[in-house]
Amino acid sequence: MTGNREYKSDVFSMLMEDAQNALELYNALNGTDYDDSAMVEMCRLDGGVSLTVRNDAAFILDMRLSIYEHQSTICKNMPLRSFIYLAIILQDIIKEHNIYGSTLVKIPTPQFAIFYNGEASQPERYEMKLSDAFEHPVENPQLELTDA
């Protein structure tokens, strides 16, 4: 395809700026039947790590943070990019909370989806994992509290 490869992504982004469209896609992906688009809280990536960091769609519905991307080319770094998007959005969400205190700060559960419509043949659905990018993979990653 010649021309602006961002065109398809830009159209997707514009569609997802509308809470009703975001709600309908959320319902289709999750098998839900929410009908009040006022429940959709749109999230924006404003600056953050870099002014060039931007994602196609992010919104919160029922304490679930949906981060959607549209791709016309394969990008094996999407889990890393999604992690960056998540971190920037969470930073904005928790700015009014004390993350150094003893009270657990609740955050929305992230859900990621990448929509691909490029020319390279791909399975209908597959998983990508951030841990695939780790130079030294960890079998069972977890935080442990130990006495010093």
OpenMM code with the backbone's topology and positions (N, CA, C; nanometers):
from openmm import Vec3, app, unit

residues = "MET THR GLY ASN ARG GLU TYR LYS SER ASP VAL PHE SER MET LEU MET GLU ASP ALA GLN ASN ALA LEU GLU LEU TYR ASN ALA LEU ASN GLY THR ASP TYR ASP ASP SER ALA MET VAL GLU MET CYS ARG LEU ASP GLY GLY VAL SER LEU THR VAL ARG ASN ASP ALA ALA PHE ILE LEU ASP MET ARG LEU SER ILE TYR GLU HIS GLN SER THR ILE CYS LYS ASN MET PRO LEU ARG SER PHE ILE TYR LEU ALA ILE ILE LEU GLN ASP ILE ILE LYS GLU HIS ASN ILE TYR GLY SER THR LEU VAL LYS ILE PRO THR PRO GLN PHE ALA ILE PHE TYR ASN GLY GLU ALA SER GLN PRO GLU ARG TYR GLU MET LYS LEU SER ASP ALA PHE GLU HIS PRO VAL GLU ASN PRO GLN LEU GLU LEU THR ASP ALA".split()
positions = [
    Vec3(0.0845, -0.1179, 0.0000),
    Vec3(0.0000, 0.0000, 0.0000),
    Vec3(0.0885, 0.1234, 0.0000),
    Vec3(0.0665, 0.2092, -0.0931),
    Vec3(0.1434, 0.3331, -0.0973),
    Vec3(0.0655, 0.4421, -0.0261),
    Vec3(0.1338, 0.5514, 0.0014),
    Vec3(0.0669, 0.6612, 0.0709),
    Vec3(0.0977, 0.6598, 0.2183),
    Vec3(0.0175, 0.7295, 0.2934),
    Vec3(0.0378, 0.7454, 0.4366),
    Vec3(-0.0031, 0.6189, 0.5102),
    Vec3(0.0958, 0.5459, 0.5639),
    Vec3(0.0632, 0.4217, 0.6354),
    Vec3(-0.0048, 0.4504, 0.7689),
    Vec3(-0.0004, 0.5747, 0.8133),
    Vec3(-0.0678, 0.6145, 0.9365),
    Vec3(-0.2167, 0.6383, 0.9141),
    Vec3(-0.2587, 0.6462, 0.7890),
    Vec3(-0.3973, 0.6818, 0.7580),
    Vec3(-0.4969, 0.5900, 0.8280),
    Vec3(-0.4795, 0.4575, 0.8132),
    Vec3(-0.5733, 0.3628, 0.8740),
    Vec3(-0.5735, 0.3776, 1.0262),
    Vec3(-0.4560, 0.3933, 1.0843),
    Vec3(-0.4451, 0.4098, 1.2285),
    Vec3(-0.5119, 0.5391, 1.2730),
    Vec3(-0.4932, 0.6448, 1.1955),
    Vec3(-0.5548, 0.7735, 1.2292),
    Vec3(-0.7063, 0.7651, 1.2258),
    Vec3(-0.7608, 0.6940, 1.1277),
    Vec3(-0.9065, 0.6772, 1.1192),
    Vec3(-0.9556, 0.6001, 1.2410),
    Vec3(-0.8854, 0.4927, 1.2765),
    Vec3(-0.9217, 0.4156, 1.3956),
    Vec3(-0.9181, 0.5046, 1.5191),
    Vec3(-0.8132, 0.5837, 1.5344),
    Vec3(-0.8009, 0.6741, 1.6494),
    Vec3(-0.9161, 0.7726, 1.6552),
    Vec3(-0.9505, 0.8293, 1.5415),
    Vec3(-1.0615, 0.9257, 1.5383),
    Vec3(-1.1927, 0.8582, 1.5770),
    Vec3(-1.2158, 0.7372, 1.5284),
    Vec3(-1.3379, 0.6653, 1.5651),
    Vec3(-1.3414, 0.6361, 1.7145),
    Vec3(-1.2261, 0.6004, 1.7715),
    Vec3(-1.2203, 0.5633, 1.9122),
    Vec3(-1.2224, 0.6834, 2.0062),
    Vec3(-1.2142, 0.8058, 1.9539),
    Vec3(-1.2297, 0.9246, 2.0380),
    Vec3(-1.3747, 0.9415, 2.0817),
    Vec3(-1.4664, 0.8780, 2.0115),
    Vec3(-1.6090, 0.8850, 2.0444),
    Vec3(-1.6409, 0.7751, 2.1450),
    Vec3(-1.6937, 0.8130, 2.2599),
    Vec3(-1.7207, 0.7174, 2.3672),
    Vec3(-1.8181, 0.6081, 2.3246),
    Vec3(-1.9142, 0.6403, 2.2397),
    Vec3(-2.0101, 0.5391, 2.1941),
    Vec3(-1.9402, 0.4331, 2.1089),
    Vec3(-1.8496, 0.4754, 2.0212),
    Vec3(-1.7735, 0.3791, 1.9403),
    Vec3(-1.6847, 0.2921, 2.0293),
    Vec3(-1.6201, 0.3550, 2.1269),
    Vec3(-1.5351, 0.2793, 2.2196),
    Vec3(-1.6188, 0.1773, 2.2962),
    Vec3(-1.7355, 0.2183, 2.3405),
    Vec3(-1.8257, 0.1292, 2.4138),
    Vec3(-1.8668, 0.0099, 2.3275),
    Vec3(-1.9015, 0.0341, 2.2030),
    Vec3(-1.9438, -0.0738, 2.1138),
    Vec3(-1.8304, -0.1722, 2.0873),
    Vec3(-1.7091, -0.1217, 2.0679),
    Vec3(-1.5958, -0.2116, 2.0469),
    Vec3(-1.5655, -0.2904, 2.1738),
    Vec3(-1.5711, -0.2241, 2.2879),
    Vec3(-1.5497, -0.2917, 2.4157),
    Vec3(-1.6496, -0.4064, 2.4316),
    Vec3(-1.7764, -0.3792, 2.4062),
    Vec3(-1.8793, -0.4826, 2.4174),
    Vec3(-1.8517, -0.5987, 2.3222),
    Vec3(-1.8115, -0.5679, 2.2004),
    Vec3(-1.7847, -0.6727, 2.1021),
    Vec3(-1.6676, -0.7612, 2.1448),
    Vec3(-1.5647, -0.7010, 2.2011),
    Vec3(-1.4460, -0.7772, 2.2423),
    Vec3(-1.4683, -0.8561, 2.3707),
    Vec3(-1.5520, -0.8045, 2.4582),
    Vec3(-1.5670, -0.8644, 2.5911),
    Vec3(-1.6982, -0.9396, 2.6128),
    Vec3(-1.7829, -0.9434, 2.5124),
    Vec3(-1.9100, -1.0124, 2.5270),
    Vec3(-2.0006, -0.9490, 2.6312),
    Vec3(-1.9895, -0.8176, 2.6453),
    Vec3(-2.0707, -0.7443, 2.7428),
    Vec3(-2.1795, -0.6665, 2.6698),
    Vec3(-2.2697, -0.6053, 2.7464),
    Vec3(-2.3774, -0.5284, 2.6840),
    Vec3(-2.3991, -0.3938, 2.7537),
    Vec3(-2.2896, -0.3272, 2.7865),
    Vec3(-2.3016, -0.1918, 2.8420),
    Vec3(-2.3700, -0.1034, 2.7386),
    Vec3(-2.4560, -0.0108, 2.7854),
    Vec3(-2.5270, 0.0735, 2.6899),
    Vec3(-2.5177, 0.2225, 2.7208),
    Vec3(-2.4455, 0.2592, 2.8261),
    Vec3(-2.4348, 0.4000, 2.8637),
    Vec3(-2.2935, 0.4506, 2.8349),
    Vec3(-2.2775, 0.5228, 2.7260),
    Vec3(-2.1445, 0.5714, 2.6882),
    Vec3(-2.0894, 0.6731, 2.7876),
    Vec3(-2.1738, 0.7257, 2.8758),
    Vec3(-2.1260, 0.8179, 2.9800),
    Vec3(-2.0374, 0.7447, 3.0808),
    Vec3(-2.0451, 0.6123, 3.0834),
    Vec3(-1.9607, 0.5318, 3.1730),
    Vec3(-1.8167, 0.5224, 3.1221),
    Vec3(-1.7934, 0.5602, 2.9974),
    Vec3(-1.6621, 0.5498, 2.9349),
    Vec3(-1.5802, 0.6731, 2.9699),
    Vec3(-1.4664, 0.6515, 3.0347),
    Vec3(-1.3744, 0.7610, 3.0677),
    Vec3(-1.2549, 0.7525, 2.9736),
    Vec3(-1.2475, 0.8448, 2.8810),
    Vec3(-1.1395, 0.8446, 2.7827),
    Vec3(-1.0075, 0.8834, 2.8497),
    Vec3(-0.8994, 0.8193, 2.8083),
    Vec3(-0.7652, 0.8479, 2.8616),
    Vec3(-0.6793, 0.9008, 2.7475),
    Vec3(-0.6020, 0.9998, 2.7769),
    Vec3(-0.5137, 1.0602, 2.6767),
    Vec3(-0.3698, 1.0471, 2.7224),
    Vec3(-0.2815, 1.0275, 2.6267),
    Vec3(-0.1385, 1.0306, 2.6567),
    Vec3(-0.0904, 1.1706, 2.6225),
    Vec3(-0.0730, 1.2519, 2.7230),
    Vec3(-0.0287, 1.3888, 2.7022),
    Vec3(0.1172, 1.4020, 2.7407),
    Vec3(0.2042, 1.3913, 2.6421),
    Vec3(0.3473, 1.4044, 2.6693),
    Vec3(0.4050, 1.2776, 2.7242),
    Vec3(0.4207, 1.2714, 2.8561),
    Vec3(0.4767, 1.1512, 2.9177),
    Vec3(0.6232, 1.1371, 2.8881),
    Vec3(0.6649, 1.0170, 2.8523),
    Vec3(0.8051, 0.9868, 2.8262),
    Vec3(0.8588, 1.0713, 2.7118),
    Vec3(0.7766, 1.0922, 2.6115),
    Vec3(0.8195, 1.1643, 2.4929),
    Vec3(0.6972, 1.2238, 2.4258),
    Vec3(0.7136, 1.3328, 2.3576),
    Vec3(0.6012, 1.3912, 2.2862),
    Vec3(0.5578, 1.3028, 2.1700),
    Vec3(0.6432, 1.2095, 2.1297),
    Vec3(0.6082, 1.1203, 2.0196),
    Vec3(0.5342, 0.9961, 2.0677),
    Vec3(0.5236, 0.9763, 2.1983),
    Vec3(0.4521, 0.8601, 2.2506),
    Vec3(0.3031, 0.8872, 2.2403),
    Vec3(0.2356, 0.8029, 2.1631),
    Vec3(0.0909, 0.8153, 2.1521),
    Vec3(0.0347, 0.6781, 2.1192),
    Vec3(-0.0848, 0.6557, 2.1664),
    Vec3(-0.1512, 0.5313, 2.1321),
    Vec3(-0.2812, 0.5640, 2.0611),
    Vec3(-0.3449, 0.4618, 2.0066),
    Vec3(-0.4640, 0.4849, 1.9250),
    Vec3(-0.5903, 0.5043, 2.0074),
    Vec3(-0.6058, 0.4280, 2.1148),
    Vec3(-0.7276, 0.4400, 2.1954),
    Vec3(-0.7020, 0.3865, 2.3352),
    Vec3(-0.7492, 0.4596, 2.4345),
    Vec3(-0.7416, 0.4142, 2.5730),
    Vec3(-0.8589, 0.4736, 2.6488),
    Vec3(-0.9267, 0.3872, 2.7241),
    Vec3(-1.0402, 0.4338, 2.8026),
    Vec3(-1.0658, 0.3375, 2.9171),
    Vec3(-1.1345, 0.3882, 3.0188),
    Vec3(-1.1703, 0.3077, 3.1355),
    Vec3(-1.3206, 0.2871, 3.1342),
    Vec3(-1.3593, 0.1628, 3.1545),
    Vec3(-1.5001, 0.1258, 3.1688),
    Vec3(-1.5071, 0.0176, 3.2749),
    Vec3(-1.5839, 0.0417, 3.3787),
    Vec3(-1.6025, -0.0557, 3.4864),
    Vec3(-1.4682, -0.0996, 3.5463),
    Vec3(-1.3807, -0.0036, 3.5724),
    Vec3(-1.2471, -0.0257, 3.6305),
    Vec3(-1.1614, -0.1221, 3.5476),
    Vec3(-1.1846, -0.1211, 3.4165),
    Vec3(-1.0984, -0.1924, 3.3228),
    Vec3(-1.0433, -0.0890, 3.2260),
    Vec3(-0.9121, -0.0856, 3.2149),
    Vec3(-0.8449, 0.0088, 3.1268),
    Vec3(-0.8150, -0.0612, 2.9951),
    Vec3(-0.8869, -0.0234, 2.8915),
    Vec3(-0.8663, -0.0814, 2.7590),
    Vec3(-0.7672, 0.0041, 2.6820),
    Vec3(-0.6635, -0.0602, 2.6327),
    Vec3(-0.5633, 0.0075, 2.5509),
    Vec3(-0.5612, -0.0656, 2.4170),
    Vec3(-0.6086, 0.0040, 2.3125),
    Vec3(-0.6226, -0.0562, 2.1805),
    Vec3(-0.5273, 0.0123, 2.0826),
    Vec3(-0.4721, -0.0673, 1.9956),
    Vec3(-0.3833, -0.0180, 1.8904),
    Vec3(-0.4278, -0.0754, 1.7572),
    Vec3(-0.4054, 0.0000, 1.6522),
    Vec3(-0.4321, -0.0457, 1.5166),
    Vec3(-0.2978, -0.0495, 1.4440),
    Vec3(-0.2694, -0.1602, 1.3764),
    Vec3(-0.1420, -0.1742, 1.3069),
    Vec3(-0.1640, -0.2258, 1.1653),
    Vec3(-0.0912, -0.1703, 1.0702),
    Vec3(-0.0920, -0.2243, 0.9348),
    Vec3(0.0415, -0.2912, 0.9039),
    Vec3(0.1330, -0.2854, 1.0006),
    Vec3(0.2598, -0.3580, 0.9903),
    Vec3(0.2806, -0.4348, 1.1207),
    Vec3(0.3560, -0.5417, 1.1129),
    Vec3(0.3829, -0.6231, 1.2305),
    Vec3(0.4882, -0.5512, 1.3158),
    Vec3(0.4623, -0.5421, 1.4449),
    Vec3(0.5571, -0.4806, 1.5373),
    Vec3(0.5678, -0.5690, 1.6603),
    Vec3(0.6792, -0.6389, 1.6718),
    Vec3(0.6983, -0.7295, 1.7851),
    Vec3(0.7220, -0.6543, 1.9163),
    Vec3(0.7345, -0.5220, 1.9088),
    Vec3(0.7548, -0.4406, 2.0287),
    Vec3(0.6240, -0.3873, 2.0870),
    Vec3(0.5110, -0.4338, 2.0391),
    Vec3(0.3837, -0.3846, 2.0904),
    Vec3(0.3656, -0.4106, 2.2400),
    Vec3(0.4085, -0.5241, 2.2954),
    Vec3(0.3954, -0.5383, 2.4412),
    Vec3(0.4744, -0.4314, 2.5172),
    Vec3(0.5949, -0.3988, 2.4703),
    Vec3(0.6749, -0.2952, 2.5347),
    Vec3(0.6085, -0.1590, 2.5191),
    Vec3(0.5615, -0.1295, 2.4000),
    Vec3(0.4926, -0.0023, 2.3775),
    Vec3(0.3671, 0.0067, 2.4637),
    Vec3(0.2918, -0.1026, 2.4719),
    Vec3(0.1703, -0.1042, 2.5535),
    Vec3(0.2031, -0.0829, 2.7006),
    Vec3(0.3133, -0.1397, 2.7461),
    Vec3(0.3580, -0.1203, 2.8843),
    Vec3(0.3866, 0.0282, 2.9102),
    Vec3(0.4502, 0.0937, 2.8154),
    Vec3(0.4794, 0.2369, 2.8290),
    Vec3(0.3494, 0.3172, 2.8332),
    Vec3(0.2554, 0.2847, 2.7442),
    Vec3(0.1260, 0.3536, 2.7457),
    Vec3(0.0581, 0.3356, 2.8811),
    Vec3(0.0583, 0.2122, 2.9305),
    Vec3(-0.0035, 0.1818, 3.0599),
    Vec3(0.0607, 0.2632, 3.1714),
    Vec3(0.1936, 0.2677, 3.1737),
    Vec3(0.2644, 0.3405, 3.2793),
    Vec3(0.2297, 0.4892, 3.2771),
    Vec3(0.2212, 0.5477, 3.1583),
    Vec3(0.1895, 0.6903, 3.1478),
    Vec3(0.0465, 0.7165, 3.1952),
    Vec3(-0.0463, 0.6324, 3.1548),
    Vec3(-0.1859, 0.6500, 3.1951),
    Vec3(-0.2003, 0.6311, 3.3458),
    Vec3(-0.1360, 0.5269, 3.4004),
    Vec3(-0.1447, 0.5030, 3.5448),
    Vec3(-0.0828, 0.6169, 3.6239),
    Vec3(0.0254, 0.6736, 3.5730),
    Vec3(0.0876, 0.7865, 3.6417),
    Vec3(-0.0126, 0.9001, 3.6578),
    Vec3(-0.0922, 0.9230, 3.5567),
    Vec3(-0.1942, 1.0281, 3.5641),
    Vec3(-0.3055, 0.9892, 3.6609),
    Vec3(-0.3463, 0.8628, 3.6574),
    Vec3(-0.4559, 0.8158, 3.7430),
    Vec3(-0.4195, 0.8243, 3.8912),
    Vec3(-0.2961, 0.7898, 3.9261),
    Vec3(-0.2590, 0.7800, 4.0680),
    Vec3(-0.1990, 0.9076, 4.1246),
    Vec3(-0.1907, 1.0137, 4.0483),
    Vec3(-0.1218, 1.1346, 4.0957),
    Vec3(-0.1805, 1.1922, 4.2244),
    Vec3(-0.3054, 1.1633, 4.2523),
    Vec3(-0.3688, 1.2137, 4.3741),
    Vec3(-0.3587, 1.1146, 4.4905),
    Vec3(-0.2909, 1.0030, 4.4715),
    Vec3(-0.2818, 0.9002, 4.5750),
    Vec3(-0.1393, 0.8885, 4.6282),
    Vec3(-0.1267, 0.8374, 4.7487),
    Vec3(0.0037, 0.8167, 4.8093),
    Vec3(0.0486, 0.6724, 4.7848),
    Vec3(0.1320, 0.6532, 4.6841),
    Vec3(0.1775, 0.5171, 4.6542),
    Vec3(0.2876, 0.4710, 4.7493),
    Vec3(0.3340, 0.5595, 4.8369),
    Vec3(0.4365, 0.5229, 4.9350),
    Vec3(0.3746, 0.4892, 5.0700),
    Vec3(0.2443, 0.5049, 5.0814),
    Vec3(0.1744, 0.4763, 5.2065),
    Vec3(0.1434, 0.3287, 5.2212),
    Vec3(0.0820, 0.2934, 5.3320),
    Vec3(0.0521, 0.1536, 5.3594),
    Vec3(-0.0810, 0.1077, 5.3005),
    Vec3(-0.1614, 0.2013, 5.2507),
    Vec3(-0.2903, 0.1661, 5.1919),
    Vec3(-0.2718, 0.1306, 5.0446),
    Vec3(-0.3281, 0.0173, 5.0053),
    Vec3(-0.3191, -0.0275, 4.8667),
    Vec3(-0.3961, 0.0683, 4.7764),
    Vec3(-0.3318, 0.1159, 4.6713),
    Vec3(-0.3958, 0.2023, 4.5731),
    Vec3(-0.4499, 0.1118, 4.4628),
    Vec3(-0.5805, 0.1127, 4.4475),
    Vec3(-0.6448, 0.0300, 4.3448),
    Vec3(-0.6350, 0.0986, 4.2091),
    Vec3(-0.6064, 0.0201, 4.1064),
    Vec3(-0.5946, 0.0707, 3.9702),
    Vec3(-0.6825, -0.0138, 3.8782),
    Vec3(-0.7215, 0.0417, 3.7651),
    Vec3(-0.8026, -0.0370, 3.6725),
    Vec3(-0.7213, -0.1532, 3.6137),
    Vec3(-0.7894, -0.2618, 3.5874),
    Vec3(-0.7260, -0.3788, 3.5264),
    Vec3(-0.7007, -0.3493, 3.3788),
    Vec3(-0.5757, -0.3613, 3.3322),
    Vec3(-0.5480, -0.3313, 3.1912),
    Vec3(-0.5888, -0.4461, 3.0990),
    Vec3(-0.6399, -0.4084, 2.9841),
    Vec3(-0.6718, -0.5015, 2.8769),
    Vec3(-0.6133, -0.4432, 2.7494),
    Vec3(-0.5387, -0.5243, 2.6767),
    Vec3(-0.4719, -0.4767, 2.5562),
    Vec3(-0.5257, -0.5514, 2.4350),
    Vec3(-0.5421, -0.4803, 2.3248),
    Vec3(-0.5791, -0.5442, 2.1987),
    Vec3(-0.5116, -0.4677, 2.0856),
    Vec3(-0.4618, -0.5419, 1.9910),
    Vec3(-0.4006, -0.4830, 1.8719),
    Vec3(-0.4789, -0.5355, 1.7520),
    Vec3(-0.5256, -0.4442, 1.6702),
    Vec3(-0.5999, -0.4803, 1.5504),
    Vec3(-0.5072, -0.4648, 1.4300),
    Vec3(-0.4902, -0.5733, 1.3565),
    Vec3(-0.3962, -0.5755, 1.2440),
    Vec3(-0.4736, -0.5930, 1.1134),
    Vec3(-0.4414, -0.5105, 1.0151),
    Vec3(-0.5020, -0.5278, 0.8836),
    Vec3(-0.4007, -0.5087, 0.7716),
    Vec3(-0.2782, -0.5507, 0.7968),
    Vec3(-0.1741, -0.5410, 0.6954),
    Vec3(-0.1832, -0.6541, 0.5947),
    Vec3(-0.0850, -0.6595, 0.5085),
    Vec3(-0.0860, -0.7575, 0.4003),
    Vec3(-0.0184, -0.8888, 0.4371),
    Vec3(0.0696, -0.8890, 0.5353),
    Vec3(0.1370, -1.0123, 0.5749),
    Vec3(0.0372, -1.1056, 0.6435),
    Vec3(0.0424, -1.2315, 0.6076),
    Vec3(-0.0493, -1.3289, 0.6654),
    Vec3(-0.0211, -1.3467, 0.8152),
    Vec3(-0.1286, -1.3418, 0.8952),
    Vec3(-0.1178, -1.3568, 1.0398),
    Vec3(-0.2322, -1.4447, 1.0882),
    Vec3(-0.2135, -1.5143, 1.2007),
    Vec3(-0.3267, -1.5876, 1.2580),
    Vec3(-0.4368, -1.4898, 1.2975),
    Vec3(-0.5585, -1.5394, 1.3082),
    Vec3(-0.6707, -1.4533, 1.3451),
    Vec3(-0.6489, -1.3920, 1.4826),
    Vec3(-0.5883, -1.4696, 1.5733),
    Vec3(-0.5669, -1.4219, 1.7100),
    Vec3(-0.4416, -1.4882, 1.7653),
    Vec3(-0.3591, -1.4110, 1.8344),
    Vec3(-0.2444, -1.4671, 1.9049),
    Vec3(-0.2011, -1.3725, 2.0156),
    Vec3(-0.1231, -1.4254, 2.1089),
    Vec3(-0.0755, -1.3471, 2.2227),
    Vec3(0.0673, -1.3019, 2.2003),
    Vec3(0.0955, -1.1821, 2.2477),
    Vec3(0.2315, -1.1306, 2.2536),
    Vec3(0.2580, -1.1030, 2.4014),
    Vec3(0.3803, -1.1285, 2.4459),
    Vec3(0.4124, -1.1120, 2.5875),
    Vec3(0.5315, -1.0186, 2.6046),
    Vec3(0.5210, -0.9307, 2.7030),
    Vec3(0.6320, -0.8420, 2.7357),
    Vec3(0.7545, -0.9233, 2.7748),
    Vec3(0.7338, -1.0332, 2.8445),
    Vec3(0.8458, -1.1150, 2.8914),
    Vec3(0.9286, -1.1720, 2.7758),
    Vec3(0.8723, -1.1781, 2.6549),
    Vec3(0.9500, -1.2243, 2.5395),
    Vec3(1.0655, -1.1286, 2.5092),
    Vec3(1.0545, -1.0038, 2.5532),
    Vec3(1.1589, -0.9049, 2.5286),
    Vec3(1.2691, -0.9078, 2.6346),
    Vec3(1.2476, -0.9797, 2.7441),
    Vec3(1.3479, -0.9837, 2.8503),
    Vec3(1.4730, -1.0554, 2.8022),
    Vec3(1.5868, -0.9922, 2.8229),
    Vec3(1.7145, -1.0543, 2.7860),
    Vec3(1.7368, -1.1821, 2.8661),
    Vec3(1.6988, -1.1789, 2.9922),
    Vec3(1.7099, -1.2957, 3.0802),
    Vec3(1.5698, -1.3275, 3.1315),
    Vec3(1.4985, -1.4164, 3.0637),
    Vec3(1.3613, -1.4476, 3.1060),
    Vec3(1.3544, -1.4974, 3.2497),
    Vec3(1.2463, -1.4627, 3.3160),
    Vec3(1.2222, -1.5036, 3.4540),
    Vec3(1.1080, -1.6043, 3.4507),
    Vec3(1.1284, -1.7203, 3.5151),
    Vec3(1.0255, -1.8241, 3.5123),
    Vec3(0.9015, -1.7865, 3.5911),
    Vec3(0.9195, -1.7372, 3.7133),
    Vec3(0.8060, -1.7077, 3.7994),
    Vec3(0.8270, -1.5703, 3.8645),
    Vec3(0.8027, -1.4626, 3.7895),
    Vec3(0.8292, -1.3296, 3.8446),
    Vec3(0.7278, -1.2922, 3.9533),
    Vec3(0.7792, -1.2453, 4.0660),
    Vec3(0.6923, -1.1976, 4.1730),
    Vec3(0.7740, -1.1111, 4.2667),
    Vec3(0.7049, -1.0232, 4.3355),
    Vec3(0.7700, -0.9409, 4.4376),
    Vec3(0.7617, -1.0143, 4.5697),
    Vec3(0.8703, -1.0135, 4.6436),
    Vec3(0.8702, -1.0774, 4.7746),
    Vec3(0.9143, -0.9769, 4.8788),
    Vec3(0.8496, -0.9793, 4.9921),
    Vec3(0.8859, -0.8949, 5.1058),
    Vec3(0.9721, -0.9793, 5.1988),
    Vec3(1.0936, -0.9333, 5.2225),
    Vec3(1.1829, -1.0092, 5.3095),
    Vec3(1.2313, -0.9190, 5.4227),
    Vec3(1.2656, -0.9788, 5.5349),
    Vec3(1.3239, -0.9043, 5.6460),
    Vec3(1.4687, -0.8726, 5.6122),
    Vec3(1.5098, -0.7506, 5.6418),
    Vec3(1.6477, -0.7107, 5.6138),
    Vec3(1.7373, -0.7369, 5.7312),
] * unit.nanometer
topology = app.Topology()
chain = topology.addChain("A")
for resn in residues:
    res = topology.addResidue(resn, chain)
    for name in ("N", "CA", "C"):
        topology.addAtom(name, app.Element.getBySymbol(name[0]), res)
